[in-house]
Amino acid sequence: MNLLLLEPSDFISGSVVRISGRRLRQLADVIRAEPGKRCKAGLLNGLTGTAELLSITPETAELSVAWNGEPPPKLAVTLIAALPRPKTFLKVLHTATVMGTERMIFIESWKVDKSYWSTPLIGPESVRENLLLALEQAGDTVLPAVEFRRRFKPFVEDELPGVAAGTTAIAGHPAAEASLPRHLSGKITLVVGPEGGFTEYEIGLLAANGVTPMSFGRRIMRTEFAVTALLARRLTRPLAVLTDAGAQIAAGDYARRTDLHTGDEIEALSRSFDKMADAVQEKIADLEADVQRREDFVGAFTHELKTPMTSIIGYADMLHTMQTDPDEQREAAAAIVHEGRRLEALSRKLLALLGLNEEGVELTAVPLPALWPRLHAACPDVSLRTPAAAPTVRGDADLLLDLLCNLVQNAAKASAPGAPVLVLCAQAGDAVTLTVADRGCGIPPELIPRVTEPFYMVDKSRARRQGGSGLGLALCQRIAAAHGSALRIESEPGRGTRVSVTLPVWKEDAP
C-alpha cells in the first residue's frame, strides 16, 4: 500500500479518522505501524497528505490526517475494451487504473462470451474494491469512470463519435496496414478487441465512426498485454520528447525545448531541462560573443600594430637607402619617434588592460586631493582645473590616477589648444562622482556605446596623429569595473563631453 486511501465516512471528528478491516491489517501486518508513525494518505476523490497513527488495537486504528497536495494527474486516455474473461478483466481494470486512465468502457463484441456478463467480478462492489486497491498502489485518490455497454452497434454508432471527439481514436486490428506509432500524445481513445481481435464487420463499423484501425504488433495477442503496451506508449511519450531534445541540443540545436505539460514529475523534469537548456544557450552565446570579441581585439590590435610599424620601417628604409636633405631627415626621424611613442603607449595600455583581467585589485583609502599634484604632473601640457576640496574614496590610487590621466588626455585631444579641462567632484551620501569635462568636439550619440571598445576611435586619423591607440577609454572602463563602477559618458557634438565614475566614500570600518 503506497497510500492510505480514506473516505469521508472514516472521519470521526475534525481531522481524526478511524479505520478497520483490510486497511487496518495493512497498517498492523505490512507496515507494522506504531503510534507516532506517519504514512502517506489521501482522501478519496480529493487531496493527498499525511496520516499520523494515534492509536491501534486489533479492531481499529485512529489517525490524524493533514492534506497538503494534489493527486497525480490522470492520463488523457479513454479505454474502450471488449469485455474480457473475468480474471483478465480484473487485470485490465487494475493496470489501467494504476497507469492513470480517466475512463474505461467495457463493451460487447461477437467474440465476447455471454457468460462474462454474469460474473460477480464486474459488479459494482467488486469493481470499486479493485479500483481502490489500484489507487492505493498508484498513490492516487481519484476514481476513474468505469462503464459497461451490452450492445455493440448502438454504442459504436450513437455514443462512440461523441466519446472520441477531439481525441486520437485508435482500434487494434492485426490486419491493419498502419502500425501503432512509438509514442502517443494528446487526448487518446484506445479501442481494444477481444481475444483474437474484432471481426471485419466490427472493425469496419469502428472505422466508419472515426476510429483508425492500427496494428499493435504481432506479439501482442492478449487483451491485458495490449492495454499495457498502449498505455505505456502514452506514458513514455514525454520521455521520448526529453530524449529527442537532449540529442538535438547535443547536435548543436541550442534553441530546442521540451515544453511538456503533463502535470506530474515529468513536467517538473521538463521545466528543469528547459532551464538547463536556457542556461546552456546563454553560456554558448556568451562564449561565442567572447570569441568574437577576442577575434575583433586581435584583428584591431594587429591593425594598430601594423600601421606604426609600417611607418617606422618606411621612414627608416628611406633614411637608409635614399639621399635625403636635412629637412627630410628631420621629418623622417620625427615620424619614427612619433610612431615609436605611439607603439610604446599602445603596449603600455595593452599590458595594463590585460593585467586588470588577470589580477584582483586591493582597495584602500585614497585621499583625492593627494592625486591632483600627480595628475597635473602627468598632464603638463593640459590646462587642467581640479577641485580645491575632495573626500577620501575607497580605491586603488595608481589605477585611479591612470583613469583620470586617460580621461584628461582624451579631453585635451578633443578640445581646442589651451582649452581648459575640468575635473569635478560631487558627493551624495556615501558615494563620490568624479567627472572629467571638456568643451571639445563631442561624440555623436550613436557612437557613445562603442567608444569603450578596445581600439575603437571616433576619428581614427586624428587620433593617430595625436598618438592615440583606442585603448584609453577601454582601460578606463576596466578600471571603473575593478572599483565596482562603470563609466557614464554624456556628450553632445560641438558642445563637449563629460565622463563620470562613481566611487564609494572611504569608511574606517569598511571591509
Summary of the structure (lengths in Angstrom):
residues: 511
radius of gyration: 40.9
end to end distance: 58.0
largest distance: 125.0
contacts: 1533
relative contact order: 0.06
helix: 47%
strand: 21%
